[in-house]
């Protein structure tokens, strides 16, 4: 995968610096192409501390470069997916201006187009490749909204493999959220979320099915 057929010595140096920085976060096969994406679109990539509400974001800045952020604690495949997600916000902004729906049809088309080289290169394990192909038919506002995709991504994140998530529990099991002392009972799955209730039955909550939990022992 490549964008530029030739690079000047200055561009080669820039690309080398980008690749060195990106190598910590991305699958090895994608580092060179992602560096070229940053150069081609004149993007400023900032790797941020973990943010609970988002994996990344995009901010257009006329005349000052365009800013993309991605959380530092994502697995390589999740980092790549988030990076391309945010690049697609940029390409949608360039093509359609500031008034398009941020996760509407224009962005979805751009996301599909920008993910195509990675899917065609077959860099993903077979099950993740298949799940991504399905996800990209109608991409959601976040990979966290696609529970089946998140389950497969978890398999390839060594930091997540031993963690228990709500989706792993059976209905009726009692648990508490990480960093929380309140125990709840799992009721039933909705879509992305699971309906849960406090043990006294007075309060009900919708909890993301991939939220990390601690089972009552």
Backbone as a chain_set.jsonl record, in Angstrom:
{"seq": "XXXXXXXXXXXXXXXXXXXXXXXXXXXXXXXXXXXXXXXXXXXXXXXXXXXXXXXXXXXXXXXXXXXXXXXXXXXXXXXXXXXXXXXXXXXXXXXXXXXXXXXXXXXXXXXXXXXXXXXXXXXXXXXXXXXXXXXXXXXXXXXXXXXXXXXXXXXXXXXXXXXXXXXXXXXXXXXXXXXXXXXXXXXXXXXXXXXXXXXXXXXXXXXXXXXXXXXXX", "coords": {"N": [[0.85, -1.181, 0.0], [0.601, 2.167, -0.894], [0.784, 5.73, -1.268], [2.305, 7.816, -2.368], [4.383, 7.877, -5.219], [7.02, 8.69, -5.476], [9.302, 10.311, -3.22], [10.611, 13.336, -1.914], [13.9, 14.061, -0.497], [13.435, 15.487, 1.893], [10.773, 14.849, 2.402], [11.045, 12.093, 2.748], [12.494, 12.023, 5.124], [10.614, 13.153, 6.85], [8.575, 11.229, 6.656], [9.9, 9.016, 7.722], [10.235, 9.828, 10.377], [7.567, 10.003, 11.183], [6.789, 7.313, 10.892], [8.351, 6.093, 12.823], [7.198, 7.102, 15.148], [4.548, 6.167, 14.878], [4.811, 3.42, 14.903], [4.617, 2.354, 17.434], [1.937, 2.07, 17.902], [0.336, 1.045, 15.814], [-0.613, -1.776, 13.654], [2.146, -3.476, 12.218], [2.224, -3.737, 9.401], [0.814, -1.597, 8.468], [1.958, 0.818, 9.044], [3.637, 2.378, 7.306], [1.844, 3.184, 5.247], [-0.09, 4.598, 6.708], [1.466, 6.693, 7.657], [1.923, 8.001, 5.243], [-0.7, 8.756, 4.647], [-1.134, 10.713, 6.604], [0.732, 12.607, 5.757], [-0.167, 13.168, 3.133], [-2.722, 14.263, 3.534], [-2.046, 16.355, 5.117], [-2.198, 16.297, 7.984], [-2.416, 16.741, 11.545], [-1.558, 14.585, 13.963], [-2.48, 13.656, 17.158], [-1.709, 11.734, 19.904], [-3.576, 10.725, 22.535], [-4.272, 10.678, 26.133], [-6.28, 8.164, 27.773], [-9.718, 8.51, 27.071], [-12.869, 8.28, 28.344], [-15.243, 8.741, 26.979], [-14.793, 8.693, 24.275], [-12.952, 7.355, 21.458], [-11.397, 8.723, 19.686], [-11.01, 11.873, 17.912], [-11.826, 14.542, 15.565], [-10.735, 17.672, 14.395], [-11.264, 20.342, 12.359], [-9.076, 22.856, 11.069], [-8.82, 25.69, 9.51], [-6.249, 26.577, 7.394], [-4.336, 25.986, 9.302], [-3.655, 23.379, 9.459], [-5.118, 20.141, 10.067], [-6.565, 18.572, 12.818], [-6.247, 15.445, 14.334], [-7.114, 13.189, 16.867], [-6.261, 10.303, 18.772], [-6.857, 7.792, 21.16], [-4.32, 6.635, 23.382], [-4.305, 4.093, 24.496], [-5.381, 2.031, 22.993], [-5.735, -1.13, 21.303], [-3.556, -2.325, 18.622], [-5.149, -2.911, 16.269], [-7.566, -1.632, 16.921], [-6.65, 0.976, 17.209], [-5.881, 1.521, 14.587], [-8.385, 1.336, 13.273], [-9.755, 3.425, 14.513], [-8.135, 5.581, 13.8], [-8.471, 5.63, 10.957], [-11.185, 6.08, 10.89], [-11.249, 8.729, 11.886], [-9.676, 10.058, 9.962], [-11.461, 9.843, 7.895], [-13.461, 11.58, 8.689], [-12.119, 13.918, 8.143], [-11.738, 13.784, 5.292], [-14.382, 13.752, 4.508], [-15.167, 16.246, 5.409], [-13.617, 17.9, 3.761], [-14.709, 17.288, 1.245], [-17.488, 17.741, 1.52], [-17.947, 19.885, 3.157], [-18.685, 21.833, 6.199], [-21.284, 21.299, 7.057], [-22.4, 18.789, 6.741], [-23.903, 15.71, 7.944], [-22.312, 14.404, 10.714], [-21.866, 11.648, 11.106], [-23.206, 10.606, 9.013], [-24.415, 9.657, 5.709], [-22.455, 10.697, 3.96], [-20.05, 10.676, 5.451], [-19.957, 7.914, 5.981], [-19.546, 6.844, 3.411], [-16.998, 7.859, 2.888], [-15.526, 6.63, 4.925], [-15.789, 3.936, 4.199], [-14.423, 4.035, 1.748], [-11.842, 4.83, 2.581], [-11.107, 2.73, 4.225], [-10.911, 0.664, 2.471], [-8.324, 0.05, 1.16], [-6.96, -1.211, 3.295], [-8.557, -3.416, 3.892], [-8.431, -4.76, 1.47], [-5.753, -5.428, 1.44], [-5.603, -7.522, 3.172], [-4.702, -7.634, 5.867], [-5.74, -8.263, 8.286], [-6.602, -10.747, 10.772], [-8.488, -13.722, 9.87], [-11.147, -13.944, 11.012], [-11.558, -11.391, 12.031], [-11.264, -9.867, 9.735], [-13.531, -10.712, 8.297], [-15.574, -9.818, 10.018], [-15.099, -7.06, 10.012], [-15.569, -6.488, 7.317], [-18.299, -6.911, 7.226], [-19.15, -4.987, 9.094], [-18.42, -2.637, 7.749], [-20.262, -2.364, 5.758], [-22.344, -0.814, 6.625], [-21.244, 1.357, 8.403], [-21.03, 2.157, 11.887], [-21.387, 4.895, 14.252], [-19.359, 4.515, 16.039], [-16.953, 1.955, 16.79], [-17.578, 0.797, 19.17], [-20.286, 0.637, 19.232], [-20.895, -1.603, 17.869], [-21.266, -4.581, 18.922], [-20.545, -7.22, 18.275], [-18.322, -6.849, 16.637], [-16.637, -5.662, 18.534], [-16.251, -7.803, 20.249], [-14.68, -9.532, 18.71], [-12.455, -7.9, 18.227], [-11.494, -7.769, 20.831], [-10.322, -10.258, 21.16], [-7.852, -9.972, 19.97], [-6.474, -8.203, 21.479], [-4.138, -8.129, 23.742], [-4.178, -7.031, 26.251], [-6.788, -7.092, 27.0], [-7.733, -9.678, 27.006], [-7.901, -11.235, 29.344], [-9.764, -9.948, 30.823], [-12.949, -9.604, 32.349], [-16.05, -9.06, 30.896], [-19.33, -7.543, 30.746], [-20.881, -8.853, 28.87], [-19.978, -11.447, 29.047], [-21.217, -12.592, 31.206], [-23.941, -14.556, 32.514], [-27.522, -14.16, 32.284], [-29.039, -12.86, 35.18], [-26.83, -13.113, 36.807], [-24.745, -11.647, 39.354], [-22.937, -8.65, 39.734], [-20.371, -6.091, 39.883], [-19.414, -2.878, 38.68], [-16.142, -2.069, 37.476], [-14.142, -0.22, 39.727], [-16.314, 0.558, 41.255], [-18.588, 0.188, 43.94], [-21.167, -0.712, 44.04], [-23.369, -3.363, 43.736], [-24.959, -5.089, 41.065], [-27.564, -6.728, 39.189], [-27.581, -8.678, 36.282], [-29.95, -8.353, 33.775], [-31.353, -8.494, 30.974], [-30.291, -8.579, 27.532], [-30.18, -5.739, 25.417], [-29.469, -4.105, 22.794], [-26.768, -2.865, 21.952], [-26.387, -2.415, 24.585], [-26.983, -3.622, 27.978], [-29.68, -4.389, 30.059], [-29.735, -3.747, 33.454], [-30.13, -4.149, 37.039], [-30.237, -2.716, 40.354], [-29.604, -4.53, 43.4], [-31.729, -4.327, 45.162], [-33.78, -3.889, 43.484], [-34.743, -1.381, 42.93], [-33.573, 0.47, 41.189], [-32.776, 0.736, 37.739], [-30.413, 0.198, 35.133], [-28.85, 0.944, 31.994], [-26.213, -0.715, 30.704], [-23.167, -0.81, 28.936], [-22.522, -3.613, 26.917], [-19.922, -4.508, 26.651], [-18.596, -3.541, 28.811], [-16.185, -3.54, 31.408], [-16.357, -5.758, 34.146], [-16.77, -6.978, 37.55], [-17.309, -10.068, 38.844], [-19.586, -11.242, 41.346], [-18.372, -13.07, 44.059]], "CA": [[0.0, 0.0, 0.0], [1.315, 3.43, -0.893], [0.122, 6.873, -1.898], [3.303, 8.548, -3.151], [5.3, 7.056, -6.022], [8.367, 9.14, -5.103], [9.346, 11.302, -2.156], [11.83, 14.132, -1.832], [14.66, 13.743, 0.728], [12.762, 16.074, 3.053], [9.587, 14.027, 2.665], [11.52, 10.807, 3.269], [12.832, 12.241, 6.526], [9.347, 13.347, 7.553], [7.901, 9.939, 6.726], [10.649, 8.172, 8.656], [9.912, 10.279, 11.732], [6.187, 9.59, 11.45], [6.74, 5.862, 11.038], [8.947, 5.762, 14.122], [6.202, 7.422, 16.173], [3.355, 5.347, 14.692], [5.115, 1.997, 15.076], [4.215, 1.939, 18.785], [0.485, 2.003, 18.055], [-0.352, 0.447, 14.676], [-0.065, -3.018, 13.101], [3.372, -3.155, 11.482], [1.998, -3.675, 7.96], [0.055, -0.392, 8.122], [2.652, 2.019, 9.517], [4.093, 3.19, 6.18], [0.697, 3.772, 4.548], [-0.712, 5.591, 7.586], [2.341, 7.866, 7.631], [1.655, 8.714, 3.989], [-2.019, 9.385, 4.775], [-0.938, 11.937, 7.386], [1.437, 13.566, 4.907], [-0.993, 13.54, 1.98], [-3.827, 15.116, 3.974], [-1.497, 17.421, 5.968], [-2.875, 16.139, 9.261], [-1.683, 16.731, 12.809], [-2.061, 13.49, 14.789], [-2.136, 13.719, 18.574], [-2.067, 10.534, 20.661], [-4.053, 11.278, 23.798], [-4.564, 9.773, 27.248], [-7.587, 7.516, 27.626], [-10.939, 9.282, 27.303], [-13.95, 7.298, 28.468], [-16.375, 9.052, 26.105], [-14.451, 8.623, 22.847], [-11.673, 6.76, 21.082], [-10.65, 9.723, 18.937], [-11.85, 12.926, 17.343], [-11.269, 15.318, 14.451], [-11.023, 19.105, 14.453], [-10.723, 21.075, 11.206], [-8.515, 24.17, 11.352], [-8.501, 26.296, 8.22], [-4.953, 27.216, 7.279], [-3.435, 25.61, 10.387], [-3.6, 21.928, 9.548], [-6.321, 19.542, 10.626], [-6.129, 17.832, 14.005], [-6.855, 14.163, 14.666], [-6.626, 12.594, 18.101], [-6.587, 8.895, 19.014], [-6.437, 7.391, 22.499], [-3.065, 5.883, 23.362], [-4.413, 2.774, 25.112], [-6.109, 1.114, 22.124], [-4.943, -2.18, 20.666], [-3.163, -1.888, 17.275], [-6.267, -2.941, 15.312], [-8.506, -0.574, 17.298], [-6.014, 2.255, 16.893], [-5.998, 1.685, 13.13], [-9.782, 1.588, 12.933], [-10.08, 4.775, 14.981], [-7.378, 6.515, 12.959], [-9.126, 5.74, 9.646], [-12.471, 6.729, 11.205], [-11.039, 10.174, 11.994], [-9.261, 10.522, 8.631], [-12.677, 9.92, 7.084], [-14.106, 12.853, 9.033], [-11.408, 14.964, 7.403], [-12.028, 13.73, 3.855], [-15.783, 14.158, 4.347], [-15.191, 17.71, 5.6], [-13.051, 18.512, 2.552], [-15.617, 17.089, 0.112], [-18.877, 18.141, 1.721], [-18.059, 21.074, 3.983], [-18.934, 21.657, 7.627], [-22.697, 21.133, 7.417], [-22.903, 17.428, 6.555], [-24.108, 14.919, 9.156], [-20.966, 13.929, 11.067], [-21.787, 10.199, 10.91], [-24.226, 10.288, 8.029], [-24.052, 8.928, 4.494], [-21.198, 11.201, 3.382], [-18.941, 10.114, 6.235], [-19.924, 6.465, 5.792], [-18.899, 6.574, 2.12], [-15.571, 8.134, 3.038], [-14.958, 5.579, 5.777], [-15.697, 2.745, 3.356], [-13.359, 4.27, 0.76], [-10.538, 4.886, 3.246], [-10.79, 1.408, 4.783], [-10.781, -0.312, 1.388], [-6.96, -0.467, 0.969], [-6.585, -2.092, 4.396], [-9.297, -4.669, 3.736], [-7.904, -5.454, 0.29], [-4.405, -5.909, 1.738], [-5.739, -8.744, 3.986], [-3.789, -7.54, 7.008], [-6.446, -8.666, 9.493], [-6.93, -12.172, 10.907], [-9.663, -14.073, 9.058], [-12.429, -13.633, 11.645], [-11.68, -9.935, 12.123], [-11.483, -9.41, 8.357], [-14.938, -10.969, 7.968], [-16.423, -8.947, 10.83], [-14.926, -5.694, 9.524], [-16.263, -6.381, 6.03], [-19.721, -6.768, 7.552], [-19.325, -3.695, 9.761], [-18.236, -1.537, 6.823], [-21.421, -2.201, 4.863], [-23.093, 0.328, 7.166], [-20.47, 1.623, 9.619], [-21.687, 2.881, 12.962], [-20.688, 6.084, 14.721], [-18.2, 4.066, 16.79], [-16.879, 0.503, 16.839], [-18.176, 0.348, 20.428], [-21.709, 0.402, 18.98], [-21.002, -2.899, 17.191], [-20.8, -5.493, 19.962], [-19.894, -8.377, 17.672], [-16.99, -6.398, 16.233], [-15.845, -5.46, 19.741], [-15.885, -9.115, 20.781], [-13.559, -10.055, 17.915], [-11.306, -7.036, 18.513], [-10.979, -8.132, 22.149], [-9.472, -11.447, 21.003], [-6.533, -9.582, 19.489], [-5.923, -7.201, 22.393], [-3.575, -8.927, 24.837], [-4.514, -6.406, 27.531], [-8.207, -7.294, 27.276], [-8.118, -11.081, 26.919], [-8.211, -11.801, 30.652], [-10.754, -9.117, 31.501], [-14.333, -10.059, 32.292], [-16.982, -8.013, 30.486], [-20.723, -7.848, 31.065], [-21.395, -9.8, 27.891], [-19.549, -12.785, 29.438], [-22.054, -13.084, 32.295], [-25.281, -15.067, 32.203], [-28.607, -13.368, 32.868], [-29.26, -13.169, 36.586], [-25.593, -13.044, 37.59], [-24.538, -10.414, 40.106], [-21.627, -8.081, 39.424], [-20.205, -4.653, 40.069], [-18.538, -2.263, 37.705], [-14.807, -1.767, 37.966], [-14.059, 1.053, 40.448], [-17.618, 0.892, 41.813], [-18.906, -0.779, 44.992], [-22.588, -1.077, 43.972], [-23.622, -4.599, 43.001], [-26.146, -5.11, 40.216], [-27.94, -8.007, 38.584], [-27.785, -8.616, 34.841], [-31.297, -8.768, 33.393], [-31.378, -9.025, 29.61], [-29.588, -7.784, 26.536], [-30.968, -4.884, 24.539], [-28.663, -4.254, 21.576], [-25.399, -2.599, 22.385], [-26.388, -2.329, 26.036], [-27.659, -4.663, 28.749], [-30.473, -3.839, 31.152], [-29.32, -4.274, 34.746], [-30.829, -3.509, 38.148], [-29.628, -2.835, 41.671], [-30.081, -5.75, 44.059], [-33.037, -4.086, 45.791], [-34.768, -3.76, 42.421], [-35.293, -0.026, 42.845], [-32.988, 1.231, 40.087], [-32.337, -0.01, 36.565], [-29.409, 0.9, 34.334], [-28.369, 0.36, 30.75], [-24.759, -0.799, 30.777], [-22.601, -1.328, 27.694], [-22.283, -5.055, 27.069], [-18.49, -4.779, 26.706], [-18.03, -2.879, 29.984], [-15.45, -4.443, 32.293], [-17.095, -5.96, 35.395], [-16.234, -7.918, 38.537], [-18.381, -10.983, 39.231], [-19.694, -11.509, 42.767], [-17.826, -14.387, 44.397]], "C": [[0.892, 1.239, 0.0], [0.496, 4.49, -1.6], [1.084, 7.576, -2.834], [4.172, 7.571, -3.943], [6.746, 7.406, -5.729], [8.244, 10.184, -4.006], [10.661, 12.068, -2.232], [12.601, 13.717, -0.582], [13.992, 14.292, 1.985], [11.517, 15.27, 3.43], [9.971, 12.667, 3.229], [11.849, 10.921, 4.76], [11.568, 12.38, 7.367], [8.631, 12.013, 7.722], [8.589, 9.025, 7.731], [10.337, 8.541, 10.105], [8.496, 9.863, 12.127], [6.102, 8.093, 11.709], [7.303, 5.431, 12.394], [7.945, 6.009, 15.243], [4.997, 6.491, 16.098], [3.579, 3.879, 15.009], [4.711, 1.477, 16.447], [2.737, 1.59, 18.863], [-0.233, 1.182, 16.989], [0.186, -0.939, 14.339], [1.093, -2.69, 12.156], [3.135, -2.944, 9.995], [1.345, -2.359, 7.514], [0.807, 0.9, 8.388], [3.045, 2.939, 8.358], [2.927, 3.906, 5.504], [0.03, 4.839, 5.411], [0.142, 6.859, 7.674], [2.093, 8.687, 6.367], [0.278, 9.377, 4.005], [-1.901, 10.71, 5.533], [-0.276, 13.014, 6.526], [0.537, 14.072, 3.782], [-2.096, 14.526, 2.391], [-3.376, 16.263, 4.874], [-2.188, 17.446, 7.334], [-1.898, 16.27, 10.428], [-2.307, 15.652, 13.683], [-1.553, 13.661, 16.214], [-2.615, 12.428, 19.242], [-2.346, 10.966, 22.091], [-4.143, 10.216, 24.894], [-5.967, 9.221, 27.058], [-8.715, 8.493, 27.946], [-12.104, 8.312, 27.272], [-15.04, 7.498, 27.431], [-16.068, 8.896, 24.621], [-13.119, 7.916, 22.657], [-10.783, 7.776, 20.374], [-11.579, 10.848, 18.533], [-11.084, 13.672, 16.258], [-11.688, 16.762, 14.592], [-10.421, 19.787, 13.233], [-10.223, 22.446, 11.624], [-8.057, 24.771, 10.026], [-7.146, 26.993, 8.272], [-3.944, 26.81, 8.33], [-3.25, 24.091, 10.476], [-4.853, 21.404, 10.221], [-5.915, 18.518, 11.674], [-6.947, 16.562, 14.191], [-6.268, 13.696, 15.984], [-7.091, 11.146, 18.177], [-6.072, 8.544, 20.402], [-5.221, 6.467, 22.442], [-3.229, 4.425, 23.762], [-5.209, 1.773, 24.274], [-5.169, 0.032, 21.606], [-4.566, -1.716, 19.255], [-4.311, -1.887, 16.271], [-7.289, -1.858, 15.634], [-7.937, 0.804, 16.996], [-6.14, 2.527, 15.398], [-7.417, 2.05, 12.743], [-10.195, 3.001, 13.342], [-9.383, 5.831, 14.135], [-8.076, 6.713, 11.608], [-10.502, 6.385, 9.798], [-12.3, 8.253, 11.209], [-10.527, 10.78, 10.689], [-10.492, 10.717, 7.752], [-13.514, 11.143, 7.437], [-13.44, 13.991, 8.273], [-11.781, 14.944, 5.92], [-13.488, 14.088, 3.576], [-15.913, 15.673, 4.488], [-14.693, 18.417, 4.343], [-14.044, 18.429, 1.392], [-16.965, 17.761, 0.29], [-19.051, 19.365, 2.609], [-18.498, 20.774, 5.4], [-20.36, 21.278, 7.998], [-23.251, 19.733, 7.17], [-23.068, 16.746, 7.911], [-22.803, 14.212, 9.503], [-20.796, 12.423, 10.933], [-22.873, 9.719, 9.941], [-23.659, 9.615, 6.791], [-22.725, 9.385, 3.903], [-19.997, 10.622, 4.119], [-18.833, 8.607, 6.026], [-19.244, 6.104, 4.472], [-17.394, 6.805, 2.208], [-14.877, 7.062, 3.877], [-14.784, 4.284, 4.976], [-14.544, 2.867, 2.362], [-11.98, 4.217, 1.412], [-10.136, 3.554, 3.883], [-10.491, 0.381, 3.698], [-9.35, -0.819, 1.195], [-6.534, -1.448, 2.057], [-7.294, -3.437, 4.289], [-8.771, -5.465, 2.546], [-6.515, -6.033, 0.54], [-4.42, -7.155, 2.62], [-4.78, -8.739, 5.174], [-4.425, -8.06, 8.297], [-6.569, -10.191, 9.571], [-8.283, -12.461, 10.261], [-10.97, -13.643, 9.712], [-12.636, -12.13, 11.784], [-11.907, -9.326, 10.746], [-12.952, -9.556, 7.976], [-15.858, -10.027, 8.74], [-16.309, -7.494, 10.383], [-15.643, -5.484, 8.191], [-17.761, -6.195, 6.257], [-20.003, -5.408, 8.174], [-19.299, -2.545, 8.761], [-19.366, -1.399, 5.805], [-22.281, -1.023, 5.306], [-22.436, 0.73, 8.479], [-21.218, 2.489, 10.608], [-20.82, 4.05, 13.41], [-19.434, 5.737, 15.516], [-18.163, 2.547, 16.756], [-17.495, -0.041, 18.12], [-19.669, 0.096, 20.281], [-21.96, -0.917, 18.259], [-20.406, -3.949, 18.125], [-20.068, -6.682, 19.378], [-18.494, -8.03, 17.197], [-16.097, -6.232, 17.459], [-15.4, -6.789, 20.343], [-14.688, -9.695, 20.023], [-12.31, -9.217, 18.158], [-10.665, -7.399, 19.851], [-10.038, -9.331, 22.064], [-8.035, -11.087, 20.657], [-5.932, -8.423, 20.283], [-5.43, -7.939, 23.625], [-3.928, -8.342, 26.2], [-5.943, -6.681, 27.948], [-8.591, -8.762, 27.431], [-8.518, -11.685, 28.253], [-9.254, -11.001, 31.42], [-12.163, -9.675, 31.301], [-15.215, -8.876, 31.906], [-18.404, -8.482, 30.712], [-21.3, -8.891, 30.122], [-21.035, -11.249, 28.235], [-20.442, -13.407, 30.507], [-23.38, -13.613, 31.778], [-26.323, -14.136, 32.827], [-28.848, -13.822, 34.298], [-28.005, -13.104, 37.435], [-25.427, -11.661, 38.201], [-23.099, -9.948, 39.9], [-21.566, -6.642, 39.92], [-19.271, -4.142, 38.991], [-17.16, -2.066, 38.323], [-14.8, -0.362, 38.581], [-15.409, 1.518, 40.989], [-17.986, -0.192, 42.83], [-20.345, -1.266, 44.945], [-22.76, -2.341, 43.139], [-24.937, -4.501, 42.244], [-26.38, -6.52, 39.687], [-28.149, -7.803, 37.085], [-29.171, -9.142, 34.514], [-31.304, -9.345, 31.98], [-30.741, -8.042, 28.642], [-30.58, -6.958, 25.732], [-30.352, -4.983, 23.144], [-27.203, -4.106, 21.965], [-25.289, -2.669, 23.902], [-27.122, -3.516, 26.656], [-28.437, -3.977, 29.861], [-30.074, -4.545, 32.444], [-30.1, -3.55, 35.838], [-30.028, -3.65, 39.433], [-30.281, -3.999, 42.402], [-31.416, -5.556, 44.771], [-34.139, -3.88, 44.766], [-35.294, -2.363, 42.207], [-34.787, 0.754, 41.63], [-32.546, 0.303, 38.967], [-31.387, 0.858, 35.745], [-29.175, 0.17, 33.024], [-26.853, 0.445, 30.767], [-24.237, -1.393, 29.478], [-22.184, -2.781, 27.884], [-20.808, -5.413, 27.126], [-17.808, -4.044, 27.863], [-17.332, -3.907, 30.869], [-16.163, -4.538, 33.636], [-16.322, -6.924, 36.295], [-17.404, -8.763, 39.025], [-18.386, -11.165, 40.743], [-19.178, -12.932, 43.043], [-18.41, -14.905, 45.695]], "O": [[1.823, 1.343, 0.798], [-0.369, 4.187, -2.422], [0.729, 7.897, -3.968], [4.639, 6.566, -3.407], [7.611, 6.529, -5.731], [7.218, 10.853, -3.876], [11.699, 11.503, -2.576], [12.03, 13.087, 0.308], [13.986, 13.633, 3.025], [11.24, 15.039, 4.607], [9.282, 12.146, 4.106], [11.526, 10.034, 5.551], [11.461, 11.807, 8.451], [8.137, 11.703, 8.805], [7.923, 8.337, 8.505], [10.193, 7.664, 10.956], [8.255, 9.429, 13.253], [5.423, 7.656, 12.638], [6.784, 4.512, 13.028], [7.853, 5.218, 16.181], [4.477, 6.068, 17.13], [2.634, 3.167, 15.349], [4.484, 0.278, 16.607], [2.317, 0.891, 19.785], [-1.322, 0.67, 17.25], [1.321, -1.258, 14.694], [1.019, -1.733, 11.386], [3.762, -2.078, 9.384], [1.326, -2.045, 6.324], [0.345, 1.973, 7.999], [2.812, 4.147, 8.421], [3.013, 5.101, 5.221], [-0.376, 5.881, 4.895], [-0.391, 7.965, 7.756], [2.057, 9.916, 6.415], [0.109, 10.454, 3.433], [-2.503, 11.71, 5.14], [-0.67, 14.18, 6.559], [0.49, 15.273, 3.514], [-2.367, 15.497, 1.684], [-4.198, 17.05, 5.344], [-2.693, 18.479, 7.774], [-0.715, 15.951, 10.308], [-3.457, 15.782, 14.102], [-0.351, 13.793, 16.448], [-3.791, 12.077, 19.152], [-1.472, 11.501, 22.773], [-4.096, 9.017, 24.62], [-6.75, 9.753, 26.27], [-8.677, 9.204, 28.95], [-12.303, 7.604, 26.286], [-15.699, 6.536, 27.036], [-16.976, 8.958, 23.793], [-12.276, 7.877, 23.554], [-9.557, 7.696, 20.455], [-12.784, 10.791, 18.777], [-9.886, 13.472, 16.056], [-12.85, 17.056, 14.873], [-9.2, 19.812, 13.08], [-10.857, 23.125, 12.432], [-7.017, 24.388, 9.491], [-6.925, 27.885, 9.09], [-2.794, 27.245, 8.269], [-2.738, 23.587, 11.475], [-5.569, 22.16, 10.877], [-5.029, 17.696, 11.442], [-8.177, 16.596, 14.204], [-5.06, 13.794, 16.199], [-8.176, 10.805, 17.706], [-4.974, 8.953, 20.78], [-5.116, 5.621, 21.555], [-2.39, 3.595, 23.413], [-5.666, 0.761, 24.805], [-3.963, 0.247, 21.484], [-5.196, -0.796, 18.734], [-4.434, -0.942, 15.491], [-7.826, -1.229, 14.723], [-8.667, 1.699, 16.573], [-6.47, 3.642, 14.993], [-7.628, 2.979, 11.964], [-10.899, 3.687, 12.602], [-9.976, 6.855, 13.795], [-8.252, 7.849, 11.167], [-10.933, 7.148, 8.934], [-13.098, 8.976, 10.613], [-10.903, 11.9, 10.343], [-10.55, 11.654, 6.956], [-14.206, 11.687, 6.575], [-14.11, 14.917, 7.815], [-12.106, 15.988, 5.354], [-13.799, 14.659, 2.531], [-16.684, 16.305, 3.765], [-15.275, 19.412, 3.911], [-14.201, 19.391, 0.64], [-17.529, 18.292, -0.666], [-20.172, 19.837, 2.8], [-18.668, 19.613, 5.773], [-20.621, 20.963, 9.16], [-24.444, 19.502, 7.366], [-22.454, 17.148, 8.899], [-22.248, 13.494, 8.671], [-19.687, 11.957, 10.671], [-23.377, 8.6, 10.036], [-22.556, 9.07, 6.82], [-21.953, 8.567, 3.402], [-19.048, 10.14, 3.5], [-17.727, 8.08, 5.906], [-18.453, 5.162, 4.42], [-16.609, 6.03, 1.66], [-13.763, 6.643, 3.562], [-13.751, 3.622, 5.072], [-13.784, 1.92, 2.161], [-11.054, 3.624, 0.859], [-8.947, 3.286, 4.058], [-9.888, -0.656, 3.972], [-9.164, -2.03, 1.074], [-5.823, -2.412, 1.775], [-6.699, -4.479, 4.564], [-8.676, -6.691, 2.603], [-6.139, -7.025, -0.084], [-3.38, -7.787, 2.807], [-4.12, -9.742, 5.445], [-3.728, -8.274, 9.289], [-6.632, -10.855, 8.537], [-9.119, -11.568, 10.121], [-11.819, -13.043, 9.053], [-13.762, -11.645, 11.668], [-12.666, -8.367, 10.612], [-13.548, -8.642, 7.405], [-16.816, -9.497, 8.178], [-17.304, -6.77, 10.374], [-16.248, -4.437, 7.961], [-18.409, -5.413, 5.561], [-20.982, -4.751, 7.821], [-20.06, -1.587, 8.895], [-19.416, -0.415, 5.068], [-22.87, -0.323, 4.483], [-22.988, 0.483, 9.551], [-21.936, 3.418, 10.239], [-19.666, 4.176, 12.999], [-18.54, 6.572, 15.655], [-19.212, 1.906, 16.7], [-17.894, -1.204, 18.169], [-20.262, -0.587, 21.116], [-23.111, -1.306, 18.06], [-19.197, -4.181, 18.123], [-19.06, -7.115, 19.936], [-17.574, -8.836, 17.341], [-14.928, -6.617, 17.429], [-14.299, -6.891, 20.884], [-13.79, -10.28, 20.628], [-11.216, -9.766, 18.282], [-9.444, -7.346, 19.994], [-9.064, -9.41, 22.813], [-7.107, -11.814, 21.01], [-5.008, -7.751, 19.825], [-6.234, -8.335, 24.469], [-3.973, -9.066, 27.194], [-6.287, -6.525, 29.119], [-9.672, -9.061, 27.938], [-9.385, -12.558, 28.297], [-9.59, -11.348, 32.552], [-12.513, -10.153, 30.222], [-15.135, -7.812, 32.52], [-18.656, -9.679, 30.853], [-22.116, -9.718, 30.528], [-21.7, -12.177, 27.775], [-20.424, -14.624, 30.693], [-23.879, -13.176, 30.741], [-26.032, -13.416, 33.782], [-28.859, -15.018, 34.59], [-28.096, -13.046, 38.662], [-25.89, -10.655, 37.662], [-22.167, -10.752, 39.893], [-22.574, -6.059, 40.319], [-18.444, -4.882, 38.459], [-17.028, -1.915, 39.537], [-15.381, 0.568, 38.023], [-15.634, 2.716, 41.163], [-17.718, -1.37, 42.597], [-20.72, -2.142, 45.725], [-22.35, -2.39, 41.979], [-25.902, -3.904, 42.722], [-25.5, -7.38, 39.739], [-28.821, -6.857, 36.672], [-29.534, -10.246, 34.922], [-31.265, -10.564, 31.813], [-30.665, -6.841, 28.902], [-31.675, -7.417, 25.408], [-30.705, -5.888, 22.388], [-26.508, -5.078, 22.261], [-24.218, -2.95, 24.44], [-27.782, -4.296, 25.971], [-27.915, -3.085, 30.53], [-30.073, -5.774, 32.522], [-30.661, -2.479, 35.607], [-29.24, -4.583, 39.587], [-31.39, -4.408, 42.058], [-32.156, -6.52, 44.965], [-35.304, -3.715, 45.129], [-36.196, -2.16, 41.394], [-35.5, 1.606, 41.101], [-32.008, -0.776, 39.213], [-31.534, 2.077, 35.672], [-29.286, -1.054, 32.947], [-26.279, 1.532, 30.836], [-24.794, -2.367, 28.971], [-21.567, -3.133, 28.889], [-20.456, -6.497, 27.593], [-16.582, -3.936, 27.892], [-17.834, -5.015, 31.056], [-16.536, -3.514, 34.21], [-15.372, -7.584, 35.874], [-18.378, -8.233, 39.559], [-17.326, -11.235, 41.364], [-19.523, -13.874, 42.329], [-18.063, -16.001, 46.134]]}, "num_chains": 1, "name": "protein.A"}
